[in-house]
Amino acid sequence: MKPIASKVRQRGVAVILFAIMLPVLMGMLVLGVEGARFLRVKADVGDAVEVASLALSARDELDAEKNRRLATTYIEALVPNAGISQVQVKRTDCEDNRNVCDPNQPDRFTEYEVSAVATFQSWFPGFSESGFGFDRSVRVSSKAVSRKYQGVGAVDVFLVADFSGSMNFDWDCSESCSQRPDDESNRINKLMAVVKDVAEELEKQSRIYDVENTIALIPFNLTTRDYDSSGTLCRVQQAIYSDSKTNVEKMFDEKECIKLAGSALENFKGDKANFHTIDSTNNADSLIKELKEMTANHGTASFEGIIRSAQLANQPYPKLVNPRRLIIVLSDGKDKGKLYWCTSYKKKSGKCKKWLSADVNTIHQELLEQDYCSVIRKKLNSLTVPNSKEPSETIQVQSKIAAIGFGAGYNIKGNANINQCAGIENVYMADNDDDIRRLILYLIAEEIGHLYDRGYNSNPS
């Protein structure tokens, strides 16, 4: 009988044990469900910052606030059920990261490090105080690093450089500036130092990758300048017709020289500049040598330099062999001054009898009405060159016009003529000469993004 009594005394023990174990089982269930959820959302946040960093690499925007807003937009779109905070974007050029960048090697890059914190609310907040669940709010952070490398595709670069009188001003001067042509820190000397660096970089890339990068320099003030067949330096006015339609139709024609002396130059009084066009070359030393004696003076007519650069870029194979042709306008101000056309000449002397003049800003606007920059791009894009990998095939040329503004008191984004010509997405503002250098190299670079490990440390100690 005793065994029967024992069973009676043990009746209900299983229920008691189940009641005791139920909170533990529920806690383990919560931990399992919430743990799996937060592992998944951590992966989602990681994926989101990776996508954001790659997007920034492709865009390669210099404005830090724009980068942060873009990264935030991507992360919020990809992780919609979380509160996104502490989005940080760090942009580093290769030259600024000596720990991983050897300036003597070809691996130039721009690096983007994106980090963010996402806050999620627990599905089971009642368990947060029991010791079995997560906190009511859980913060998940992640970081990703990507790089945009400079491509090895060969390119022909045409630097259209402002050589007007304001280029003799100090970089930070915006009002009542005096010209200081002999000052090494003025705008023109700093710009020529940038041109020198870019020429050397292109030559180095050519040597490393066995390609033939070229660079041309097209200085301008109210006109461009070249040497004639006798070796005499002369002005070359590109807009030589009084109507813009004819100027555009004959834009790619080589224009005649105007001698630097004589009564035919009444419209150029006071112009003491000394510069000339340097045709495409792959020899940095020769270009640098020609730069040394150049000086800036007089007014600004950016369309003169743009048209002259189009003529040089239009040279067919084998003069130019690369499928990428990049025209970059470098200027510290808007178009200013007048151009003149001679409408009648004296019979005996051949000197100009009657002049017709127009403001260069008006001339540029009339050229834009004829869509001259699109005509340039269309003409260049119609060219072909042999495919270096498959010589029996040809590649279509791809051209681009961009512009970089600099100097205190000038905002190139407000220059309607340049914005309409290049397209506002191809117009940039530089705060200093280092910015000009980086922007030019950025424009030369092809957009190739590479993702790095999320745990990568861009600044190892």
C-alpha positions in Angstrom: 0.0 0.0 0.0 2.9 2.4 0.6 3.8 2.7 -3.1 0.2 3.8 -3.7 0.5 6.5 -1.0 3.8 7.7 -2.5 2.1 8.2 -5.9 -0.6 10.2 -4.2 1.9 12.4 -2.5 3.7 13.1 -5.8 0.6 14.0 -7.7 0.9 17.6 -9.2 4.7 17.8 -9.1 5.0 18.0 -12.9 2.6 21.0 -13.0 4.7 22.7 -10.3 7.9 22.0 -12.2 6.4 23.3 -15.4 5.2 26.4 -13.7 8.7 27.0 -12.3 10.4 26.4 -15.6 7.9 28.3 -17.8 9.5 31.8 -17.2 12.9 30.2 -18.0 11.5 28.7 -21.2 9.9 32.0 -22.1 13.1 33.8 -21.4 15.1 31.5 -23.6 12.4 31.9 -26.4 12.7 35.7 -26.1 16.5 35.5 -26.2 16.4 33.2 -29.2 13.9 35.3 -31.2 15.3 38.7 -30.2 18.9 37.5 -30.6 18.2 36.2 -34.1 16.4 39.5 -34.9 19.3 41.7 -33.7 21.9 39.6 -35.5 19.9 40.1 -38.7 19.4 43.9 -38.2 23.1 44.3 -37.4 23.8 42.7 -40.8 21.3 45.0 -42.4 23.0 48.0 -40.9 26.3 46.7 -42.1 25.0 46.2 -45.6 23.5 49.8 -45.5 26.8 51.5 -44.6 28.5 49.4 -47.3 26.1 50.6 -50.0 26.4 54.2 -48.7 30.2 54.1 -48.8 30.2 52.7 -52.4 27.7 55.3 -53.5 29.9 58.1 -52.0 32.9 56.6 -53.8 31.1 56.7 -57.1 29.8 60.2 -56.5 33.1 61.5 -55.0 31.6 64.8 -53.7 33.9 67.2 -51.8 31.2 68.8 -49.7 31.2 67.0 -46.3 27.6 67.9 -45.4 26.3 66.7 -48.8 28.1 63.4 -48.2 26.6 63.0 -44.7 23.1 63.7 -46.0 23.5 61.3 -48.9 24.8 58.5 -46.6 21.9 59.1 -44.2 19.4 58.9 -47.0 20.8 55.5 -48.1 21.0 54.0 -44.6 17.4 55.2 -43.7 16.0 53.7 -46.9 17.7 50.4 -46.4 17.0 50.1 -42.7 13.5 51.6 -42.4 12.4 50.3 -39.0 15.2 51.9 -37.0 16.2 55.3 -35.7 19.4 56.2 -37.5 21.8 58.5 -35.7 25.5 59.4 -35.5 26.0 59.1 -39.3 29.6 60.0 -39.9 31.5 60.2 -43.2 35.3 60.6 -43.4 36.8 61.4 -46.8 40.5 60.8 -47.2 42.7 61.4 -50.2 45.6 59.0 -50.8 48.1 61.9 -50.1 46.5 62.3 -46.6 46.9 58.7 -45.6 50.6 58.0 -45.6 50.0 54.8 -43.6 48.6 53.0 -46.6 49.5 55.2 -49.6 52.9 55.3 -51.2 53.1 58.5 -53.3 55.6 56.9 -55.5 53.2 54.1 -56.5 50.3 54.3 -58.9 47.6 53.3 -56.4 46.1 56.8 -56.0 42.7 56.7 -54.4 40.0 58.5 -52.4 38.7 56.7 -49.4 35.3 57.0 -47.8 34.7 55.7 -44.3 31.0 55.6 -43.3 29.7 54.7 -39.8 26.3 54.9 -38.3 24.2 53.8 -35.2 20.8 52.3 -35.5 18.4 52.1 -32.6 15.7 49.3 -32.5 12.9 48.8 -30.0 12.6 45.4 -28.4 9.6 43.2 -29.4 9.4 42.0 -25.8 10.1 45.0 -23.6 8.5 43.3 -20.5 11.4 40.9 -20.3 14.1 43.6 -20.2 14.0 43.8 -16.4 13.8 40.0 -15.8 17.3 39.3 -17.0 16.2 37.1 -19.8 15.5 39.8 -22.5 17.2 42.7 -24.2 17.0 46.4 -23.2 13.9 48.2 -24.4 16.1 50.0 -26.9 19.0 48.3 -28.6 21.7 50.2 -30.4 23.6 48.6 -33.3 26.6 50.3 -35.0 28.6 49.4 -38.1 31.3 50.9 -40.3 32.4 50.4 -43.9 35.3 51.7 -46.0 35.5 52.0 -49.8 38.0 53.5 -52.1 37.8 55.1 -55.6 41.0 54.3 -57.4 42.4 56.3 -60.3 41.8 54.3 -63.4 44.6 53.4 -65.8 42.7 54.3 -68.9 44.7 56.8 -71.0 43.5 60.4 -71.3 44.2 63.6 -73.2 43.8 66.6 -70.9 43.3 70.2 -72.0 43.8 72.8 -69.3 42.1 76.1 -70.3 43.9 78.5 -67.9 42.8 82.0 -67.1 45.7 84.4 -67.6 43.8 87.7 -67.0 45.0 90.5 -64.8 43.2 89.3 -61.7 45.4 86.2 -61.7 48.2 88.4 -60.3 46.1 89.0 -57.2 46.9 87.4 -53.8 44.8 84.3 -53.4 42.7 85.7 -50.5 42.2 89.2 -51.9 38.6 89.9 -53.0 38.4 93.7 -53.0 40.7 96.6 -53.9 43.4 94.1 -54.9 46.7 95.2 -56.4 48.5 93.1 -59.0 51.6 91.4 -57.8 53.0 89.6 -60.8 56.3 88.8 -59.1 54.8 87.4 -56.0 55.2 83.6 -55.9 52.0 83.3 -53.7 49.8 85.0 -56.3 47.1 83.0 -58.2 48.9 82.6 -61.5 52.1 81.2 -59.9 50.1 78.8 -57.7 48.1 77.7 -60.7 51.2 77.1 -62.8 52.6 75.0 -59.9 49.4 72.9 -60.1 49.8 72.5 -63.9 53.4 71.3 -63.3 52.3 68.7 -60.7 49.5 67.4 -62.9 51.8 67.1 -65.9 54.3 65.1 -63.8 51.5 62.9 -62.4 50.2 62.1 -65.9 53.7 61.3 -67.1 54.2 59.0 -64.1 51.0 57.1 -64.9 52.0 56.8 -68.5 55.3 55.2 -67.5 53.8 52.8 -65.0 50.9 51.6 -67.2 52.6 51.9 -70.6 50.0 54.3 -71.9 50.4 57.7 -73.6 48.6 60.3 -71.4 49.0 63.8 -72.8 48.4 67.3 -71.5 47.9 70.6 -73.3 47.8 74.1 -71.8 45.6 76.8 -73.4 46.1 80.1 -71.6 43.7 82.9 -72.4 42.8 86.5 -71.4 40.8 88.3 -74.1 42.3 86.1 -76.7 44.6 83.1 -77.0 48.2 83.3 -78.3 50.3 81.1 -80.6 53.6 81.3 -82.6 53.2 81.7 -86.3 55.2 79.9 -89.0 58.1 82.3 -88.6 58.3 81.7 -84.8 56.7 85.1 -83.9 54.4 85.2 -81.0 50.9 86.6 -81.9 47.4 86.9 -80.6 44.8 84.5 -82.0 41.3 85.7 -81.6 38.8 82.8 -81.9 35.5 84.9 -82.1 36.6 86.8 -85.2 33.1 87.2 -86.7 30.5 89.7 -85.6 27.7 87.1 -85.5 27.7 84.1 -83.2 26.3 81.6 -85.7 29.3 82.1 -88.0 31.7 81.9 -85.1 30.2 78.5 -84.1 30.1 77.2 -87.7 33.8 78.0 -88.2 34.8 77.2 -84.6 37.1 74.4 -85.5 39.0 76.4 -88.1 42.5 77.5 -87.2 42.5 81.3 -86.9 45.1 83.7 -88.3 47.7 85.4 -86.0 47.4 89.1 -85.1 50.9 90.5 -84.6 51.7 91.8 -81.2 52.8 95.2 -82.6 51.1 97.6 -84.9 48.0 99.8 -85.1 45.7 96.8 -85.7 46.0 96.2 -82.0 44.3 99.3 -80.7 41.8 97.0 -78.9 44.6 95.4 -77.0 46.1 98.5 -75.4 47.5 97.8 -71.9 47.8 94.1 -72.4 51.2 93.1 -71.0 50.6 89.4 -70.7 53.1 86.9 -72.1 51.8 83.4 -72.7 51.1 80.9 -75.5 49.3 77.7 -76.2 51.2 74.5 -75.5 49.9 71.7 -77.7 49.4 68.2 -76.4 52.5 66.6 -75.0 53.5 63.6 -72.9 56.8 65.3 -71.8 56.3 67.1 -68.5 59.7 68.7 -68.5 59.1 70.4 -71.9 55.8 71.8 -70.7 57.3 73.0 -67.4 60.1 74.7 -69.2 57.7 76.7 -71.3 55.6 77.7 -68.3 58.5 79.6 -66.6 58.3 82.8 -68.7 54.5 83.1 -68.8 52.7 86.1 -67.2 49.1 87.2 -66.9 47.3 90.5 -67.7 44.2 92.2 -69.2 40.6 90.9 -69.4 38.8 87.6 -69.4 37.1 85.8 -72.3 36.8 82.1 -71.3 35.1 81.1 -74.6 38.4 82.0 -76.4 40.2 79.3 -74.4 37.4 76.8 -74.7 37.2 77.2 -78.5 41.0 76.9 -78.9 41.0 73.8 -76.7 38.3 72.2 -78.9 40.6 72.7 -81.9 43.4 70.9 -80.2 41.2 68.2 -78.9 39.8 67.7 -82.4 43.1 66.5 -83.7 42.6 63.0 -85.2 44.6 59.8 -84.7 47.6 59.4 -84.7 48.2 62.9 -83.2 45.9 62.0 -80.3 45.5 58.3 -79.6 43.3 58.2 -76.4 39.6 57.6 -76.2 39.1 60.1 -73.4 39.4 63.8 -74.0 39.0 66.1 -71.0 38.7 69.9 -71.2 39.0 71.7 -67.9 38.5 75.5 -67.5 40.5 77.0 -64.7 39.4 80.6 -63.8 39.1 83.1 -61.0 36.4 85.3 -62.4 33.6 86.0 -64.9 34.1 87.2 -68.5 35.1 90.8 -68.6 36.2 93.2 -71.3 35.6 93.8 -75.0 36.5 92.2 -78.3 36.8 94.1 -81.6 36.3 93.3 -85.3 37.5 95.4 -88.1 34.7 96.1 -90.6 36.7 98.2 -93.1 40.3 98.8 -94.0 42.3 101.7 -95.4 43.2 101.0 -99.1 46.8 102.2 -99.0 48.1 101.1 -95.6 45.7 98.2 -95.0 45.2 99.4 -91.5 41.8 99.2 -89.8 39.5 102.1 -90.6 36.4 101.1 -88.7 36.1 98.9 -85.6 33.0 97.1 -84.3 33.1 96.1 -80.6 31.1 93.9 -78.2 31.2 93.0 -74.5 32.7 89.5 -74.0 29.9 88.5 -71.7 27.4 89.3 -74.4 29.5 87.4 -77.0 29.6 84.3 -74.7 25.9 84.4 -74.1 25.3 84.5 -77.9 27.6 81.6 -78.4 25.7 79.6 -75.8 22.5 80.4 -77.6 24.1 78.6 -80.5 24.9 75.7 -78.1 28.6 75.9 -78.9 29.7 73.7 -76.0 27.3 70.9 -77.1 28.7 71.3 -80.7 32.2 70.8 -79.3 31.2 67.6 -77.4 29.3 66.2 -80.3 32.2 66.9 -82.7 34.8 65.3 -80.4 32.5 62.3 -79.6 32.2 61.6 -83.3 35.9 60.8 -83.5 37.3 57.2 -83.2 40.7 55.8 -82.2 42.1 52.3 -82.5 41.5 50.0 -79.6 44.8 49.5 -77.9 43.8 45.9 -76.9 42.3 45.0 -80.3 44.1 47.2 -83.0 41.7 46.0 -85.6 38.8 47.6 -83.7 38.0 51.2 -83.0 36.7 53.0 -79.9 34.5 56.0 -79.9 36.0 59.1 -78.2 34.3 60.3 -75.0 34.7 64.0 -74.3 33.9 66.1 -71.3 34.0 69.8 -70.4 34.5 70.7 -66.7 35.4 73.9 -64.9 37.1 74.7 -61.6 36.7 78.2 -60.0 39.0 79.6 -57.3 40.0 82.9 -55.6 38.4 85.0 -52.8 35.2 86.7 -53.8 34.4 84.4 -56.7 31.8 81.7 -56.8 31.9 79.8 -60.1 28.5 78.3 -59.3 27.1 81.8 -60.0 28.8 82.1 -63.4 25.9 81.4 -65.7 28.0 81.1 -68.8 30.4 78.4 -67.4 27.5 76.5 -65.8 25.6 76.4 -69.1 28.6 75.3 -71.0 30.0 72.6 -68.8 26.8 71.7 -67.0 26.4 72.5 -63.3 27.3 68.9 -62.3 30.7 69.4 -63.9 31.5 72.8 -62.2 33.6 72.8 -59.0 34.8 75.4 -56.5 38.4 75.2 -55.0 39.3 76.8 -51.7 43.1 76.6 -52.4 45.7 75.4 -54.9 45.7 71.9 -53.3 41.9 71.7 -54.0 42.6 72.6 -57.7 45.2 69.8 -57.9 42.9 67.2 -56.3 39.9 68.2 -58.4 41.9 67.9 -61.7 43.2 64.5 -60.7 39.6 63.6 -59.6 38.3 64.5 -63.0 41.1 62.5 -64.7 40.3 59.4 -62.5 37.8 56.8 -63.6 35.1 55.9 -61.2 36.1 52.5 -59.9 34.9 51.7 -56.3 36.4 49.0 -54.1 34.9 47.9 -50.8 37.1 47.3 -47.8 36.4 45.3 -44.7 34.1 46.8 -42.2 36.6 46.5 -39.5 39.4 48.1 -41.6 41.2 50.8 -39.6 42.2 53.7 -41.9 44.5 55.2 -39.3 46.4 52.4 -37.6 48.5 53.5 -34.7 
